[in-house]
């Protein structure tokens, strides 16, 4: 209807036969992130999912999260949504040094 919405990352998991929507957040998890992800998952399931594929899965990646806020936000959802955190480091682990150019 004239509006554009963009998922940060859209992946496909071959074994699960599912689209994976990933939203990247630079701050703390907020309850409204769940609503946006639900919107994306419904749109993917209605417009992009092919016959034989499973429903899309959502992953919200935030800098940090409060367990109770995540629990309350996701308690009523019927969509498969997970929340994960990330950390930044300036040190590359020794085991990874030979794997990167």
N, CA, C and O atoms as CSV, one atom per row, in Angstrom:
chain,resi,resn,atom,element,x,y,z
A,1,UNK,N,N,0.820,-1.196,0.000
A,1,UNK,CA,C,0.000,0.000,0.000
A,1,UNK,C,C,0.861,1.255,0.000
A,1,UNK,O,O,0.474,2.276,0.569
A,2,UNK,N,N,2.014,1.183,-0.630
A,2,UNK,CA,C,2.869,2.347,-0.760
A,2,UNK,C,C,3.956,2.480,0.296
A,2,UNK,O,O,4.830,3.337,0.167
A,3,UNK,N,N,3.924,1.658,1.334
A,3,UNK,CA,C,4.956,1.701,2.371
A,3,UNK,C,C,5.998,0.629,2.114
A,3,UNK,O,O,5.698,-0.427,1.555
A,4,UNK,N,N,7.225,0.912,2.527
A,4,UNK,CA,C,8.296,-0.071,2.413
A,4,UNK,C,C,8.838,-0.394,3.795
A,4,UNK,O,O,8.999,0.493,4.633
A,5,UNK,N,N,9.118,-1.668,4.027
A,5,UNK,CA,C,9.684,-2.137,5.283
A,5,UNK,C,C,10.857,-3.036,4.943
A,5,UNK,O,O,10.796,-3.798,3.977
A,6,UNK,N,N,11.923,-2.957,5.723
A,6,UNK,CA,C,13.128,-3.694,5.409
A,6,UNK,C,C,13.603,-4.496,6.619
A,6,UNK,O,O,13.830,-3.943,7.695
A,7,UNK,N,N,13.748,-5.791,6.429
A,7,UNK,CA,C,14.325,-6.674,7.434
A,7,UNK,C,C,15.842,-6.509,7.349
A,7,UNK,O,O,16.395,-6.405,6.254
A,8,UNK,N,N,16.514,-6.484,8.501
A,8,UNK,CA,C,17.961,-6.302,8.479
A,8,UNK,C,C,18.664,-7.442,7.746
A,8,UNK,O,O,19.500,-7.197,6.877
A,9,UNK,N,N,18.333,-8.680,8.090
A,9,UNK,CA,C,18.899,-9.855,7.409
A,9,UNK,C,C,17.782,-10.856,7.164
A,9,UNK,O,O,16.962,-11.109,8.046
A,10,UNK,N,N,17.752,-11.417,5.983
A,10,UNK,CA,C,16.808,-12.478,5.675
A,10,UNK,C,C,17.616,-13.671,5.181
A,10,UNK,O,O,18.285,-13.601,4.151
A,11,UNK,N,N,17.543,-14.763,5.929
A,11,UNK,CA,C,18.304,-15.971,5.633
A,11,UNK,C,C,17.335,-17.115,5.357
A,11,UNK,O,O,16.136,-17.005,5.612
A,12,UNK,N,N,17.870,-18.206,4.838
A,12,UNK,CA,C,17.067,-19.408,4.649
A,12,UNK,C,C,17.804,-20.581,5.287
A,12,UNK,O,O,18.971,-20.828,4.983
A,13,UNK,N,N,17.122,-21.295,6.164
A,13,UNK,CA,C,17.710,-22.462,6.826
A,13,UNK,C,C,17.258,-23.703,6.058
A,13,UNK,O,O,16.081,-24.063,6.083
A,14,UNK,N,N,18.188,-24.344,5.385
A,14,UNK,CA,C,17.839,-25.471,4.513
A,14,UNK,C,C,17.255,-26.638,5.281
A,14,UNK,O,O,16.269,-27.225,4.836
A,15,UNK,N,N,17.828,-26.995,6.421
A,15,UNK,CA,C,17.336,-28.150,7.181
A,15,UNK,C,C,15.952,-27.893,7.770
A,15,UNK,O,O,15.111,-28.791,7.795
A,16,UNK,N,N,15.716,-26.675,8.242
A,16,UNK,CA,C,14.405,-26.333,8.808
A,16,UNK,C,C,13.383,-25.968,7.737
A,16,UNK,O,O,12.179,-25.940,7.996
A,17,UNK,N,N,13.876,-25.690,6.531
A,17,UNK,CA,C,13.018,-25.234,5.434
A,17,UNK,C,C,12.207,-24.019,5.864
A,17,UNK,O,O,10.988,-23.972,5.699
A,18,UNK,N,N,12.916,-23.035,6.421
A,18,UNK,CA,C,12.278,-21.825,6.930
A,18,UNK,C,C,13.093,-20.589,6.583
A,18,UNK,O,O,14.324,-20.616,6.572
A,19,UNK,N,N,12.377,-19.505,6.300
A,19,UNK,CA,C,13.019,-18.203,6.223
A,19,UNK,C,C,13.343,-17.765,7.647
A,19,UNK,O,O,12.568,-18.014,8.570
A,20,UNK,N,N,14.487,-17.115,7.822
A,20,UNK,CA,C,14.910,-16.621,9.122
A,20,UNK,C,C,15.087,-15.111,9.006
A,20,UNK,O,O,15.957,-14.631,8.279
A,21,UNK,N,N,14.252,-14.369,9.733
A,21,UNK,CA,C,14.347,-12.911,9.751
A,21,UNK,C,C,15.166,-12.497,10.963
A,21,UNK,O,O,14.870,-12.898,12.089
A,22,UNK,N,N,16.199,-11.691,10.728
A,22,UNK,CA,C,17.073,-11.243,11.812
A,22,UNK,C,C,17.013,-9.719,11.875
A,22,UNK,O,O,17.263,-9.031,10.886
A,23,UNK,N,N,16.677,-9.212,13.049
A,23,UNK,CA,C,16.673,-7.771,13.301
A,23,UNK,C,C,17.828,-7.452,14.226
A,23,UNK,O,O,17.958,-8.064,15.286
A,24,UNK,N,N,18.666,-6.508,13.846
A,24,UNK,CA,C,19.833,-6.113,14.632
A,24,UNK,C,C,19.534,-4.799,15.335
A,24,UNK,O,O,19.153,-3.821,14.693
A,25,UNK,N,N,19.704,-4.773,16.649
A,25,UNK,CA,C,19.441,-3.580,17.454
A,25,UNK,C,C,20.718,-3.173,18.177
A,25,UNK,O,O,21.418,-4.020,18.731
A,26,UNK,N,N,21.019,-1.885,18.173
A,26,UNK,CA,C,22.258,-1.425,18.794
A,26,UNK,C,C,22.109,-1.187,20.294
A,26,UNK,O,O,23.102,-0.970,20.987
A,27,UNK,N,N,20.898,-1.225,20.791
A,27,UNK,CA,C,20.670,-0.978,22.210
A,27,UNK,C,C,20.006,-2.158,22.886
A,27,UNK,O,O,20.080,-3.294,22.419
A,28,UNK,N,N,19.356,-1.860,23.993
A,28,UNK,CA,C,18.669,-2.869,24.796
A,28,UNK,C,C,17.355,-3.293,24.141
A,28,UNK,O,O,16.714,-2.503,23.447
A,29,UNK,N,N,16.963,-4.542,24.367
A,29,UNK,CA,C,15.688,-5.047,23.854
A,29,UNK,C,C,14.541,-4.206,24.403
A,29,UNK,O,O,14.482,-3.911,25.596
A,30,UNK,N,N,13.635,-3.828,23.508
A,30,UNK,CA,C,12.424,-3.107,23.874
A,30,UNK,C,C,11.213,-3.936,23.451
A,30,UNK,O,O,11.262,-4.597,22.415
A,31,UNK,N,N,10.125,-3.917,24.227
A,31,UNK,CA,C,8.947,-4.719,23.887
A,31,UNK,C,C,8.406,-4.456,22.475
A,31,UNK,O,O,7.861,-5.362,21.845
A,32,UNK,N,N,8.552,-3.240,21.986
A,32,UNK,CA,C,8.043,-2.940,20.644
A,32,UNK,C,C,8.815,-3.657,19.534
A,32,UNK,O,O,8.315,-3.766,18.414
A,33,UNK,N,N,10.010,-4.142,19.819
A,33,UNK,CA,C,10.758,-4.922,18.828
A,33,UNK,C,C,9.984,-6.193,18.457
A,33,UNK,O,O,10.020,-6.632,17.307
A,34,UNK,N,N,9.293,-6.772,19.423
A,34,UNK,CA,C,8.495,-7.976,19.174
A,34,UNK,C,C,7.400,-7.697,18.153
A,34,UNK,O,O,7.185,-8.501,17.247
A,35,UNK,N,N,6.707,-6.577,18.285
A,35,UNK,CA,C,5.635,-6.241,17.353
A,35,UNK,C,C,6.121,-6.095,15.931
A,35,UNK,O,O,5.466,-6.550,14.993
A,36,UNK,N,N,7.266,-5.461,15.767
A,36,UNK,CA,C,7.844,-5.295,14.431
A,36,UNK,C,C,8.215,-6.656,13.841
A,36,UNK,O,O,7.977,-6.916,12.662
A,37,UNK,N,N,8.800,-7.521,14.677
A,37,UNK,CA,C,9.182,-8.844,14.188
A,37,UNK,C,C,7.955,-9.660,13.815
A,37,UNK,O,O,7.961,-10.350,12.796
A,38,UNK,N,N,6.906,-9.593,14.621
A,38,UNK,CA,C,5.668,-10.313,14.277
A,38,UNK,C,C,5.124,-9.841,12.932
A,38,UNK,O,O,4.669,-10.651,12.125
A,39,UNK,N,N,5.170,-8.543,12.694
A,39,UNK,CA,C,4.745,-7.983,11.409
A,39,UNK,C,C,5.542,-8.598,10.258
A,39,UNK,O,O,4.968,-9.018,9.253
A,40,UNK,N,N,6.866,-8.649,10.411
A,40,UNK,CA,C,7.716,-9.227,9.376
A,40,UNK,C,C,7.398,-10.707,9.151
A,40,UNK,O,O,7.324,-11.151,8.005
A,41,UNK,N,N,7.210,-11.467,10.215
A,41,UNK,CA,C,6.965,-12.904,10.080
A,41,UNK,C,C,5.634,-13.182,9.389
A,41,UNK,O,O,5.549,-14.075,8.545
A,42,UNK,N,N,4.608,-12.433,9.736
A,42,UNK,CA,C,3.315,-12.616,9.071
A,42,UNK,C,C,3.446,-12.282,7.584
A,42,UNK,O,O,2.934,-13.013,6.736
A,43,UNK,N,N,4.127,-11.187,7.270
A,43,UNK,CA,C,4.323,-10.795,5.870
A,43,UNK,C,C,5.113,-11.862,5.108
A,43,UNK,O,O,4.758,-12.200,3.978
A,44,UNK,N,N,6.174,-12.394,5.708
A,44,UNK,CA,C,6.952,-13.445,5.044
A,44,UNK,C,C,6.108,-14.692,4.810
A,44,UNK,O,O,6.163,-15.289,3.735
A,45,UNK,N,N,5.333,-15.086,5.808
A,45,UNK,CA,C,4.513,-16.287,5.672
A,45,UNK,C,C,3.419,-16.108,4.625
A,45,UNK,O,O,3.073,-17.057,3.921
A,46,UNK,N,N,2.880,-14.917,4.522
A,46,UNK,CA,C,1.801,-14.653,3.559
A,46,UNK,C,C,2.318,-14.434,2.136
A,46,UNK,O,O,1.671,-14.848,1.174
A,47,UNK,N,N,3.472,-13.790,1.996
A,47,UNK,CA,C,3.919,-13.362,0.669
A,47,UNK,C,C,5.124,-14.115,0.121
A,47,UNK,O,O,5.289,-14.189,-1.097
A,48,UNK,N,N,5.967,-14.673,0.980
A,48,UNK,CA,C,7.215,-15.255,0.495
A,48,UNK,C,C,7.327,-16.764,0.668
A,48,UNK,O,O,8.036,-17.420,-0.095
A,49,UNK,N,N,6.647,-17.318,1.648
A,49,UNK,CA,C,6.765,-18.748,1.943
A,49,UNK,C,C,6.239,-19.568,0.770
A,49,UNK,O,O,5.161,-19.298,0.239
A,50,UNK,N,N,7.011,-20.566,0.380
A,50,UNK,CA,C,6.618,-21.450,-0.711
A,50,UNK,C,C,5.958,-22.708,-0.155
A,50,UNK,O,O,6.101,-23.034,1.023
A,51,UNK,N,N,5.248,-23.393,-1.009
A,51,UNK,CA,C,4.610,-24.647,-0.605
A,51,UNK,C,C,5.677,-25.632,-0.145
A,51,UNK,O,O,6.705,-25.795,-0.804
A,52,UNK,N,N,5.436,-26.279,0.971
A,52,UNK,CA,C,6.389,-27.229,1.525
A,52,UNK,C,C,7.366,-26.630,2.517
A,52,UNK,O,O,8.106,-27.360,3.177
A,53,UNK,N,N,7.377,-25.314,2.630
A,53,UNK,CA,C,8.258,-24.657,3.606
A,53,UNK,C,C,7.517,-24.457,4.924
A,53,UNK,O,O,6.288,-24.406,4.959
A,54,UNK,N,N,8.277,-24.347,5.994
A,54,UNK,CA,C,7.718,-24.071,7.314
A,54,UNK,C,C,7.616,-22.568,7.530
A,54,UNK,O,O,8.190,-21.780,6.778
A,55,UNK,N,N,6.874,-22.177,8.571
A,55,UNK,CA,C,6.724,-20.762,8.886
A,55,UNK,C,C,8.074,-20.121,9.180
A,55,UNK,O,O,9.014,-20.777,9.630
A,56,UNK,N,N,8.142,-18.829,8.912
A,56,UNK,CA,C,9.361,-18.050,9.151
A,56,UNK,C,C,9.647,-17.962,10.649
A,56,UNK,O,O,8.744,-18.037,11.483
A,57,UNK,N,N,10.920,-17.802,10.958
A,57,UNK,CA,C,11.407,-17.692,12.338
A,57,UNK,C,C,12.074,-16.331,12.489
A,57,UNK,O,O,12.771,-15.871,11.585
A,58,UNK,N,N,11.858,-15.690,13.636
A,58,UNK,CA,C,12.439,-14.377,13.889
A,58,UNK,C,C,13.483,-14.416,14.989
A,58,UNK,O,O,13.302,-15.080,16.009
A,59,UNK,N,N,14.574,-13.701,14.773
A,59,UNK,CA,C,15.623,-13.556,15.787
A,59,UNK,C,C,15.918,-12.073,15.933
A,59,UNK,O,O,16.263,-11.395,14.964
A,60,UNK,N,N,15.779,-11.583,17.144
A,60,UNK,CA,C,16.096,-10.191,17.459
A,60,UNK,C,C,17.420,-10.198,18.212
A,60,UNK,O,O,17.528,-10.802,19.279
A,61,UNK,N,N,18.426,-9.528,17.659
A,61,UNK,CA,C,19.755,-9.492,18.266
A,61,UNK,C,C,19.990,-8.089,18.813
A,61,UNK,O,O,20.006,-7.111,18.066
A,62,UNK,N,N,20.174,-8.006,20.141
A,62,UNK,CA,C,20.318,-6.722,20.840
A,62,UNK,C,C,21.647,-6.677,21.588
A,62,UNK,O,O,22.281,-7.703,21.829
A,63,UNK,N,N,22.049,-5.459,21.946
A,63,UNK,CA,C,23.271,-5.310,22.744
A,63,UNK,C,C,23.087,-5.923,24.125
A,63,UNK,O,O,24.006,-6.551,24.652
A,64,UNK,N,N,21.910,-5.748,24.715
A,64,UNK,CA,C,21.612,-6.376,26.000
A,64,UNK,C,C,20.107,-6.519,26.152
A,64,UNK,O,O,19.332,-5.973,25.366
A,65,UNK,N,N,19.706,-7.261,27.176
A,65,UNK,CA,C,18.286,-7.521,27.400
A,65,UNK,C,C,18.056,-7.789,28.876
A,65,UNK,O,O,18.954,-8.227,29.595
A,66,UNK,N,N,16.856,-7.520,29.304
A,66,UNK,CA,C,16.432,-7.867,30.654
A,66,UNK,C,C,15.483,-9.048,30.528
A,66,UNK,O,O,14.491,-8.986,29.803
A,67,UNK,N,N,15.789,-10.100,31.224
A,67,UNK,CA,C,15.054,-11.355,31.098
A,67,UNK,C,C,13.551,-11.186,31.292
A,67,UNK,O,O,12.763,-11.731,30.518
A,68,UNK,N,N,13.152,-10.448,32.302
A,68,UNK,CA,C,11.728,-10.273,32.584
A,68,UNK,C,C,11.030,-9.515,31.458
A,68,UNK,O,O,9.909,-9.861,31.086
A,69,UNK,N,N,11.672,-8.496,30.916
A,69,UNK,CA,C,11.086,-7.726,29.821
A,69,UNK,C,C,10.887,-8.622,28.605
A,69,UNK,O,O,9.829,-8.582,27.976
A,70,UNK,N,N,11.894,-9.434,28.265
A,70,UNK,CA,C,11.781,-10.356,27.132
A,70,UNK,C,C,10.670,-11.377,27.386
A,70,UNK,O,O,9.857,-11.648,26.503
A,71,UNK,N,N,10.641,-11.933,28.583
A,71,UNK,CA,C,9.634,-12.938,28.918
A,71,UNK,C,C,8.227,-12.368,28.775
A,71,UNK,O,O,7.369,-12.998,28.157
A,72,UNK,N,N,7.981,-11.203,29.329
A,72,UNK,CA,C,6.650,-10.597,29.246
A,72,UNK,C,C,6.301,-10.210,27.810
A,72,UNK,O,O,5.160,-10.381,27.379
A,73,UNK,N,N,7.265,-9.699,27.081
A,73,UNK,CA,C,7.010,-9.274,25.699
A,73,UNK,C,C,6.651,-10.457,24.802
A,73,UNK,O,O,5.778,-10.342,23.941
A,74,UNK,N,N,7.318,-11.591,24.998
A,74,UNK,CA,C,7.107,-12.742,24.109
A,74,UNK,C,C,6.038,-13.712,24.606
A,74,UNK,O,O,5.677,-14.649,23.893
A,75,UNK,N,N,5.531,-13.501,25.809
A,75,UNK,CA,C,4.603,-14.446,26.419
A,75,UNK,C,C,3.344,-14.693,25.580
A,75,UNK,O,O,2.861,-15.824,25.525
A,76,UNK,N,N,2.815,-13.679,24.942
A,76,UNK,CA,C,1.556,-13.822,24.210
A,76,UNK,C,C,1.737,-14.091,22.721
A,76,UNK,O,O,0.747,-14.251,22.007
A,77,UNK,N,N,2.963,-14.144,22.238
A,77,UNK,CA,C,3.156,-14.333,20.801
A,77,UNK,C,C,2.914,-15.775,20.383
A,77,UNK,O,O,3.185,-16.712,21.134
A,78,UNK,N,N,2.405,-15.933,19.188
A,78,UNK,CA,C,2.242,-17.270,18.605
A,78,UNK,C,C,3.302,-17.515,17.535
A,78,UNK,O,O,3.356,-18.594,16.943
A,79,UNK,N,N,4.142,-16.514,17.289
A,79,UNK,CA,C,5.199,-16.607,16.284
A,79,UNK,C,C,6.485,-17.115,16.935
A,79,UNK,O,O,6.736,-16.828,18.106
A,80,UNK,N,N,7.306,-17.869,16.191
A,80,UNK,CA,C,8.591,-18.320,16.733
A,80,UNK,C,C,9.626,-17.192,16.702
A,80,UNK,O,O,10.250,-16.926,15.674
A,81,UNK,N,N,9.792,-16.541,17.848
A,81,UNK,CA,C,10.708,-15.403,17.962
A,81,UNK,C,C,11.679,-15.666,19.107
A,81,UNK,O,O,11.279,-16.089,20.191
A,82,UNK,N,N,12.949,-15.413,18.855
A,82,UNK,CA,C,13.968,-15.516,19.885
A,82,UNK,C,C,14.693,-14.194,20.025
A,82,UNK,O,O,14.729,-13.392,19.093
A,83,UNK,N,N,15.271,-13.971,21.199
A,83,UNK,CA,C,16.043,-12.757,21.458
A,83,UNK,C,C,17.426,-13.183,21.921
A,83,UNK,O,O,17.566,-13.995,22.836
A,84,UNK,N,N,18.446,-12.626,21.279
A,84,UNK,CA,C,19.835,-12.937,21.620
A,84,UNK,C,C,20.595,-11.634,21.831
A,84,UNK,O,O,20.151,-10.567,21.408
A,85,UNK,N,N,21.741,-11.735,22.488
A,85,UNK,CA,C,22.588,-10.565,22.689
A,85,UNK,C,C,23.922,-10.766,21.973
A,85,UNK,O,O,24.297,-11.883,21.617
A,86,UNK,N,N,24.612,-9.672,21.776
A,86,UNK,CA,C,25.940,-9.725,21.170
A,86,UNK,C,C,26.911,-8.927,22.027
A,86,UNK,O,O,26.498,-8.128,22.868
A,87,UNK,N,N,28.174,-9.144,21.815
A,87,UNK,CA,C,29.213,-8.388,22.495
A,87,UNK,C,C,30.282,-7.972,21.500
A,87,UNK,O,O,30.525,-8.664,20.510
A,88,UNK,N,N,30.905,-6.866,21.759
A,88,UNK,CA,C,31.976,-6.366,20.895
A,88,UNK,C,C,33.317,-6.566,21.578
A,88,UNK,O,O,33.438,-6.450,22.798
A,89,UNK,N,N,34.311,-6.865,20.776
A,89,UNK,CA,C,35.653,-7.024,21.305
A,89,UNK,C,C,36.656,-6.525,20.271
A,89,UNK,O,O,36.409,-6.605,19.068
A,90,UNK,N,N,37.758,-6.026,20.733
A,90,UNK,CA,C,38.811,-5.590,19.812
A,90,UNK,C,C,39.870,-6.671,19.635
A,90,UNK,O,O,40.811,-6.501,18.859
A,91,UNK,N,N,39.719,-7.788,20.354
A,91,UNK,CA,C,40.685,-8.878,20.308
A,91,UNK,C,C,40.105,-10.043,19.517
A,91,UNK,O,O,39.018,-10.533,19.826
A,92,UNK,N,N,40.825,-10.479,18.508
A,92,UNK,CA,C,40.418,-11.642,17.723
A,92,UNK,C,C,40.972,-12.898,18.393
A,92,UNK,O,O,42.181,-12.990,18.607
A,93,UNK,N,N,40.127,-13.857,18.726
A,93,UNK,CA,C,40.615,-15.086,19.375
A,93,UNK,C,C,41.672,-15.789,18.518
A,93,UNK,O,O,41.584,-15.793,17.290
A,94,UNK,N,N,42.660,-16.374,19.171
A,94,UNK,CA,C,43.744,-17.049,18.459
A,94,UNK,C,C,43.227,-18.140,17.532
A,94,UNK,O,O,43.765,-18.320,16.440
A,95,UNK,N,N,42.206,-18.864,17.938
A,95,UNK,CA,C,41.662,-19.949,17.116
A,95,UNK,C,C,41.054,-19.445,15.808
A,95,UNK,O,O,40.908,-20.215,14.858
A,96,UNK,N,N,40.699,-18.167,15.751
A,96,UNK,CA,C,40.074,-17.600,14.552
A,96,UNK,C,C,41.049,-16.884,13.629
A,96,UNK,O,O,40.707,-16.583,12.486
A,97,UNK,N,N,42.244,-16.610,14.103
A,97,UNK,CA,C,43.208,-15.833,13.310
A,97,UNK,C,C,43.530,-16.474,11.965
A,97,UNK,O,O,43.622,-15.768,10.961
A,98,UNK,N,N,43.704,-17.783,11.921
A,98,UNK,CA,C,44.064,-18.453,10.672
A,98,UNK,C,C,42.878,-18.676,9.752
A,98,UNK,O,O,43.059,-19.077,8.603
A,99,UNK,N,N,41.671,-18.425,10.232
A,99,UNK,CA,C,40.476,-18.631,9.426
A,99,UNK,C,C,40.078,-17.410,8.608
A,99,UNK,O,O,39.266,-17.506,7.688
A,100,UNK,N,N,40.652,-16.266,8.948
A,100,UNK,CA,C,40.301,-15.010,8.270
A,100,UNK,C,C,41.476,-14.503,7.459
A,100,UNK,O,O,42.633,-14.715,7.822
A,101,UNK,N,N,41.170,-13.827,6.353
A,101,UNK,CA,C,42.267,-13.278,5.531
A,101,UNK,C,C,42.975,-12.137,6.211
A,101,UNK,O,O,43.915,-11.573,5.650
